[in-house]
Amino acid sequence: MNDTKHYGFTTTILHNDRRKPIEQGSLHKPIHTSVTFGYGDARQLASVFQGKEPGFRYGRQGNPTVAALEDKVTKMEDGVATICFATGMGAIGALFQALLKAGDHIVSSSFLFGNTNSLWNTAAGQGVDVSFVDATDVANVEAALKPNTRFVFVETIANPRTQVADLARIGALCRERGVLFVVDNTMTTPYLFRPKNVGAGLVVNALTKSIAGHGIALGGALTDTGLFDWAAYPNIAPNFRKLAPGAQGMAQVRAKALRDFGASLGPEAAHHIAVGAETLALRMERTCANALALATMLEADERVAAVHYPGLASHPQHQIASELFRAPGSLFSFELREDIDCFDYLNRLKLGIPASNLGDTRTLVIPVAHTIFFEMGAERRASMGIAESLIRVSVGIEDTADLLDDFGGALNATA
């Protein structure tokens, strides 16, 4: 398939493997399980290791199946290169492992996935200065910048309280100051939003979530949008400075986070993710519609104290979400009235499954303060706006009427 025509999102992902030669006319890139790759000419092997020509060295640094997925994700994000990792946290960890040194400073949104919060605290314990700020206002980010700030990190929609970062203004600020802007796009996915459009230099996606979509494979990705000038980044090692400026950052990440640290994605998982990605747009259309219907129903119920979803007009960042995102995502959270026990409520759901993943085809629910955010303690949870009764809902593709009946019926039975 040598067609150079520009196709839509789903068509591009669906046929992407066939844009390059593919074994036996397969419609999917086959699963290559070999961890090593032989060459008939030893000089060619040396040339590949020296980066003079493309090729595969060792499974820890990539293989054809993973490379095909990386190309898919690059197309999704309209980027120039992608590196895949064993998990989404592996992708975020690569930022720490490959791009930071003791004495560096980063600015991060304080509204974060719990494990990302934990990682930045680990970085702080190893000599990296971390400033947590309310990123819903660019003024807070600007006030936190220092001469040694290496990057600004935000999530598009925060998990689980759904705060929306001031993405466009933060991107403009980072461009003005020459600071790398890193955006975690997991909650929106490349179908609902492309961080490149607000100036992000690097984009994180936890492939485990909506991109894979079926809860059967772990994976993460880091995509270079091509907007950041790596020649100006002070932490690039001398051996990578020999490369073209646009290739320096990702070459260092691949070497330090895959070759040295080993956070590599396996080919079987890459295949599952690539197949799941083909239906991303279709699933997001359904899950976002379900989320809006369910959040709207709960907000209207007097037994519900609060609903946090950017699709609702009551959300503080509803306008920003409406301007930037194709839809406001498939995740929301809500708080029950104080006299209703959240555990009793959750136990009465028939379709909502108590589980910790998100972006699945099935609707998943979890009491946040008692599980995924328990470790950080009550004081930190309060600073992030996480109530003790907060329930996170990752909405699936079930029939809308069935979900409304399930969540409403559980309220009736509990209250």
C-alpha positions as CSV (number, residue, x, y, z in Angstrom):
1,M,0.0,0.0,0.0
2,N,1.9,3.0,-1.3
3,D,-1.0,5.5,-1.3
4,T,0.2,8.9,0.0
5,K,-3.4,10.3,0.3
6,H,-4.3,11.8,3.6
7,Y,-6.9,9.7,5.4
8,G,-9.0,10.1,8.5
9,F,-7.9,9.0,12.0
10,T,-9.4,5.5,12.0
11,T,-8.5,4.7,8.3
12,T,-4.9,5.8,8.9
13,I,-4.5,3.5,12.0
14,L,-6.3,0.6,10.4
15,H,-4.1,0.4,7.3
16,N,-0.9,1.8,8.7
17,D,1.0,-1.6,8.8
18,R,0.4,-2.0,5.1
19,R,2.2,1.2,4.2
20,K,5.5,-0.8,4.6
21,P,6.4,-4.2,3.2
22,I,4.7,-6.8,5.4
23,E,5.4,-10.6,5.5
24,Q,3.1,-12.9,3.5
25,G,0.6,-10.1,2.8
26,S,-0.5,-10.1,6.4
27,L,-3.0,-7.4,7.4
28,H,-1.3,-7.1,10.8
29,K,2.3,-6.8,11.6
30,P,3.3,-10.3,12.7
31,I,4.5,-11.0,16.2
32,H,8.3,-11.2,16.1
33,T,9.4,-13.0,19.3
34,S,13.1,-13.1,18.6
35,V,15.2,-11.1,21.0
36,T,18.2,-10.9,18.7
37,F,18.7,-10.1,15.0
38,G,21.4,-11.5,12.8
39,Y,23.1,-9.9,9.8
40,G,24.8,-11.5,6.9
41,D,27.4,-8.8,6.8
42,A,29.3,-7.9,10.0
43,R,29.9,-4.4,8.7
44,Q,26.2,-3.8,8.4
45,L,25.7,-5.0,12.1
46,A,28.3,-2.4,13.1
47,S,26.6,0.3,11.0
48,V,23.3,-0.4,12.7
49,F,24.9,-0.2,16.2
50,Q,26.5,3.1,15.3
51,G,23.2,4.5,14.1
52,K,24.4,4.9,10.5
53,E,21.6,2.9,9.1
54,P,18.2,1.6,10.4
55,G,17.9,-1.9,11.8
56,F,17.3,-3.9,15.0
57,R,20.1,-4.6,17.5
58,Y,18.5,-6.4,20.4
59,G,15.0,-6.9,21.7
60,R,15.4,-4.6,24.7
61,Q,15.8,-1.6,22.3
62,G,13.0,-2.6,20.0
63,N,11.8,-5.2,17.5
64,P,9.6,-5.1,14.3
65,T,6.3,-5.6,16.1
66,V,7.0,-2.9,18.6
67,A,8.3,-0.6,15.8
68,A,5.0,-1.0,13.9
69,L,3.1,0.1,17.0
70,E,5.5,3.0,17.5
71,D,4.7,4.1,14.0
72,K,1.0,3.9,14.7
73,V,1.2,6.0,17.8
74,T,3.4,8.6,15.9
75,K,0.6,8.8,13.3
76,M,-2.0,9.2,16.0
77,E,-0.2,12.1,17.7
78,D,1.0,13.7,14.4
79,G,4.5,13.4,15.8
80,V,8.0,12.6,14.4
81,A,9.0,9.6,16.5
82,T,7.6,7.4,19.3
83,I,9.3,5.0,21.8
84,C,7.1,2.4,23.4
85,F,7.6,1.1,27.0
86,A,6.4,-1.8,29.1
87,T,3.9,0.4,30.9
88,G,2.7,4.0,31.0
89,M,4.7,4.6,34.1
90,G,7.7,3.3,32.2
91,A,7.2,6.1,29.7
92,I,7.0,8.7,32.4
93,G,9.9,7.1,34.2
94,A,11.9,7.5,31.0
95,L,11.7,11.3,31.5
96,F,13.4,11.0,34.9
97,Q,15.8,8.3,33.8
98,A,17.0,9.8,30.5
99,L,16.4,13.6,30.7
100,L,17.0,14.7,34.3
101,K,20.1,15.1,36.5
102,A,20.5,16.0,40.2
103,G,20.1,19.8,40.6
104,D,17.5,20.0,37.8
105,H,14.1,21.4,38.4
106,I,10.7,20.4,37.0
107,V,7.2,22.0,37.4
108,S,4.4,19.5,37.6
109,S,0.6,19.8,37.9
110,S,-0.4,18.9,41.5
111,F,-3.4,17.1,40.0
112,L,-1.8,13.8,39.1
113,F,-2.3,10.1,38.8
114,G,-1.1,8.7,42.1
115,N,1.8,6.8,40.8
116,T,3.1,9.8,38.8
117,N,2.9,11.8,42.1
118,S,4.9,9.0,43.8
119,L,7.5,9.0,41.0
120,W,8.1,12.8,41.2
121,N,8.5,12.4,45.0
122,T,11.1,9.7,44.3
123,A,12.9,12.1,41.9
124,A,12.8,14.8,44.6
125,G,14.5,12.4,46.9
126,Q,17.3,11.8,44.4
127,G,18.2,15.5,43.9
128,V,15.6,16.8,41.4
129,D,13.7,19.9,42.6
130,V,10.0,19.4,42.0
131,S,7.4,22.2,42.2
132,F,3.8,21.0,42.3
133,V,1.3,23.7,41.2
134,D,-2.3,24.2,40.3
135,A,-1.9,23.9,36.5
136,T,-5.5,25.0,35.8
137,D,-4.0,28.6,35.9
138,V,-0.9,29.3,33.8
139,A,0.1,32.0,36.3
140,N,0.9,29.3,38.9
141,V,3.2,27.6,36.4
142,E,4.9,30.8,35.4
143,A,5.6,31.7,39.1
144,A,7.2,28.3,39.6
145,L,9.7,28.4,36.7
146,K,13.4,28.7,37.5
147,P,16.5,29.1,35.4
148,N,17.2,25.3,35.8
149,T,13.6,24.2,35.0
150,R,14.0,21.3,32.5
151,F,10.3,20.7,31.7
152,V,6.7,21.3,32.7
153,F,4.5,18.2,33.1
154,V,0.7,18.2,33.1
155,E,-2.1,15.7,32.4
156,T,-4.8,16.9,30.0
157,I,-7.6,15.8,32.3
158,A,-6.5,14.9,35.8
159,N,-7.2,11.5,37.2
160,P,-9.4,11.2,39.2
161,R,-10.9,14.7,39.9
162,T,-10.9,15.7,36.2
163,Q,-9.2,19.2,36.6
164,V,-8.3,20.4,33.1
165,A,-4.9,22.1,32.8
166,D,-4.6,25.5,31.2
167,L,-3.0,23.7,28.2
168,A,-2.9,26.3,25.5
169,R,-1.5,29.1,27.8
170,I,1.1,26.8,29.4
171,G,2.2,25.7,26.0
172,A,2.6,29.4,24.9
173,L,4.6,30.1,28.1
174,C,6.9,27.1,27.5
175,R,7.6,28.2,23.9
176,E,8.3,31.7,25.1
177,R,10.8,30.5,27.8
178,G,12.3,27.7,25.8
179,V,11.1,25.0,28.3
180,L,10.1,21.5,27.2
181,F,6.4,21.0,27.6
182,V,5.4,17.4,28.4
183,V,1.7,16.4,28.3
184,D,0.2,13.2,29.5
185,N,-2.6,12.5,27.0
186,T,-3.9,9.3,28.5
187,M,-7.2,10.6,29.7
188,T,-8.1,12.2,26.3
189,T,-6.2,10.0,23.9
190,P,-5.0,11.2,20.5
191,Y,-8.5,10.9,19.1
192,L,-10.0,13.5,21.4
193,F,-7.0,15.8,21.6
194,R,-3.5,16.3,20.2
195,P,-1.1,18.0,22.6
196,K,1.0,19.1,19.7
197,N,-1.7,21.6,19.0
198,V,-0.9,23.5,22.2
199,G,2.9,23.3,21.8
200,A,3.8,20.1,23.6
201,G,7.2,18.8,22.8
202,L,6.7,15.3,24.3
203,V,3.4,13.4,24.7
204,V,2.9,10.5,27.1
205,N,0.2,7.9,26.5
206,A,-0.5,4.9,28.8
207,L,-1.3,2.5,26.0
208,T,-2.8,0.1,28.6
209,K,-5.8,2.4,28.9
210,S,-8.1,3.5,26.1
211,I,-5.7,3.0,23.2
212,A,-5.5,-0.7,23.8
213,G,-8.9,-0.6,25.3
214,H,-9.6,-4.2,26.3
215,G,-7.6,-4.5,29.5
216,I,-5.4,-7.3,28.2
217,A,-2.0,-5.6,27.7
218,L,0.3,-3.2,29.5
219,G,2.2,-0.6,27.6
220,G,3.2,3.1,27.4
221,A,4.5,5.5,24.8
222,L,6.5,8.7,24.6
223,T,6.0,10.7,21.4
224,D,8.2,13.5,20.1
225,T,6.0,16.1,18.3
226,G,9.0,17.7,16.6
227,L,8.3,21.1,18.2
228,F,11.0,21.2,20.8
229,D,14.6,22.2,19.9
230,W,16.7,19.5,21.5
231,A,19.9,21.4,20.6
232,A,18.9,23.8,23.4
233,Y,18.4,21.0,26.0
234,P,21.4,21.1,28.3
235,N,21.3,17.4,29.4
236,I,22.0,15.7,26.1
237,A,25.1,13.6,26.3
238,P,28.0,14.4,23.9
239,N,27.6,11.2,21.9
240,F,24.0,12.1,21.0
241,R,25.0,15.7,20.1
242,K,26.6,14.1,17.0
243,L,23.1,13.3,15.6
244,A,20.8,15.8,13.9
245,P,19.2,18.1,16.5
246,G,15.7,16.7,16.0
247,A,16.9,13.2,16.7
248,Q,19.0,13.8,19.9
249,G,16.2,13.7,22.5
250,M,14.6,10.4,21.5
251,A,18.0,8.7,20.8
252,Q,19.0,9.5,24.3
253,V,15.7,8.3,25.7
254,R,15.9,5.0,23.8
255,A,19.4,4.4,25.0
256,K,19.0,5.3,28.6
257,A,15.5,4.1,29.3
258,L,15.4,1.0,27.1
259,R,19.0,-0.1,26.5
260,D,20.3,0.9,30.0
261,F,17.2,0.7,32.2
262,G,15.3,-2.0,30.3
263,A,11.7,-0.7,30.5
264,S,10.9,-2.5,27.2
265,L,7.6,-3.4,25.7
266,G,7.2,-7.1,24.6
267,P,6.1,-8.0,21.1
268,E,3.0,-9.9,22.2
269,A,1.7,-6.9,24.2
270,A,2.6,-4.6,21.3
271,H,0.4,-6.7,19.0
272,H,-2.6,-6.6,21.4
273,I,-2.3,-2.9,21.7
274,A,-1.9,-2.3,18.0
275,V,-5.1,-4.3,17.3
276,G,-7.0,-2.6,20.0
277,A,-5.9,0.8,18.7
278,E,-7.8,0.2,15.5
279,T,-11.1,0.8,17.2
280,L,-10.1,3.6,19.4
281,A,-12.2,6.3,17.8
282,L,-15.3,4.0,17.7
283,R,-14.9,3.2,21.4
284,M,-14.3,6.7,22.5
285,E,-17.4,8.0,20.7
286,R,-19.4,5.5,22.7
287,T,-17.7,5.8,26.1
288,C,-17.8,9.6,26.0
289,A,-21.5,9.6,25.2
290,N,-22.1,7.1,28.0
291,A,-20.1,9.2,30.4
292,L,-22.0,12.4,29.7
293,A,-25.4,10.6,30.1
294,L,-24.3,9.0,33.3
295,A,-22.7,12.1,34.8
296,T,-25.8,14.2,33.9
297,M,-28.1,11.7,35.6
298,L,-26.1,11.6,38.8
299,E,-25.7,15.4,39.0
300,A,-29.5,15.7,38.9
301,D,-29.9,13.3,41.8
302,E,-30.1,14.9,45.3
303,R,-28.4,11.9,46.8
304,V,-25.2,12.8,44.9
305,A,-23.2,15.6,46.6
306,A,-20.9,16.4,43.6
307,V,-20.1,15.2,40.1
308,H,-16.7,16.0,38.5
309,Y,-16.8,15.8,34.7
310,P,-15.6,18.4,32.2
311,G,-18.6,17.7,30.0
312,L,-20.9,19.3,32.6
313,A,-21.5,23.0,32.5
314,S,-20.9,23.1,36.3
315,H,-17.3,22.0,35.9
316,P,-14.8,24.8,36.5
317,Q,-12.9,24.1,33.3
318,H,-15.9,23.2,31.1
319,Q,-15.2,26.0,28.7
320,I,-11.5,25.0,28.2
321,A,-12.5,21.4,27.7
322,S,-15.1,22.4,25.1
323,E,-12.7,24.4,23.2
324,L,-9.8,21.9,23.2
325,F,-11.2,18.4,23.2
326,R,-13.4,16.6,20.7
327,A,-15.3,15.2,23.7
328,P,-14.6,15.5,27.5
329,G,-13.4,11.9,28.0
330,S,-14.8,8.7,29.4
331,L,-13.8,9.2,33.0
332,F,-15.6,11.1,35.8
333,S,-15.8,11.0,39.6
334,F,-18.6,11.7,42.0
335,E,-19.3,12.0,45.7
336,L,-22.3,10.6,47.5
337,R,-24.2,12.4,50.2
338,E,-22.6,11.9,53.6
339,D,-25.2,9.6,54.9
340,I,-24.7,7.1,52.0
341,D,-21.8,4.6,52.4
342,C,-19.8,4.4,49.2
343,F,-18.9,0.8,49.7
344,D,-22.5,-0.2,50.1
345,Y,-23.3,1.7,47.0
346,L,-20.5,0.1,44.9
347,N,-21.5,-3.4,46.1
348,R,-25.0,-2.9,44.7
349,L,-23.8,-2.2,41.2
350,K,-24.3,-5.1,38.7
351,L,-22.5,-3.7,35.7
352,G,-19.9,-1.3,37.3
353,I,-17.0,-3.5,38.3
354,P,-14.8,-2.6,41.3
355,A,-11.4,-2.5,39.6
356,S,-8.4,-0.2,39.3
357,N,-7.9,0.1,35.6
358,L,-9.5,2.6,33.3
359,G,-10.2,3.0,29.6
360,D,-11.6,-0.6,29.4
361,T,-14.6,-1.6,27.3
362,R,-16.3,-2.4,30.6
363,T,-17.3,0.2,33.2
364,L,-15.0,0.1,36.1
365,V,-15.5,1.8,39.5
366,I,-13.2,2.4,42.5
367,P,-13.3,4.2,45.9
368,V,-10.3,6.5,45.3
369,A,-9.3,7.5,48.8
370,H,-9.3,4.0,50.1
371,T,-7.3,2.4,47.2
372,I,-5.2,4.0,44.5
373,F,-4.7,7.3,46.5
374,F,-4.6,5.7,50.0
375,E,-0.8,5.7,50.2
376,M,-0.4,9.5,49.9
377,G,-2.4,10.2,53.0
378,A,-5.4,12.4,53.9
379,E,-3.5,15.8,53.8
380,R,-2.2,15.3,50.2
381,R,-5.5,13.9,49.1
382,A,-7.3,17.0,50.4
383,S,-4.8,19.3,48.6
384,M,-5.8,17.5,45.4
385,G,-9.5,17.9,46.0
386,I,-10.1,14.1,46.6
387,A,-12.9,13.6,49.1
388,E,-12.9,10.5,51.2
389,S,-16.2,9.4,49.5
390,L,-14.9,10.0,46.0
391,I,-15.8,7.3,43.5
392,R,-14.0,7.2,40.1
393,V,-15.9,5.8,37.1
394,S,-14.2,4.7,34.0
395,V,-17.2,4.3,31.6
396,G,-17.3,1.5,29.1
397,I,-19.2,0.7,26.0
398,E,-22.3,-0.9,27.5
399,D,-25.7,0.2,26.4
400,T,-26.5,3.6,27.8
401,A,-29.9,2.7,29.2
402,D,-28.4,-0.3,31.1
403,L,-25.7,1.9,32.8
404,L,-28.3,4.5,33.8
405,D,-30.5,1.8,35.2
406,D,-27.6,0.2,37.1
407,F,-26.2,3.3,38.7
408,G,-29.7,4.7,39.5
409,G,-30.9,1.4,40.8
410,A,-27.9,1.1,43.1
411,L,-28.7,4.5,44.5
412,N,-32.3,3.5,45.2
413,A,-31.2,0.3,46.9
414,T,-28.6,2.0,49.0
415,A,-30.4,5.2,50.0
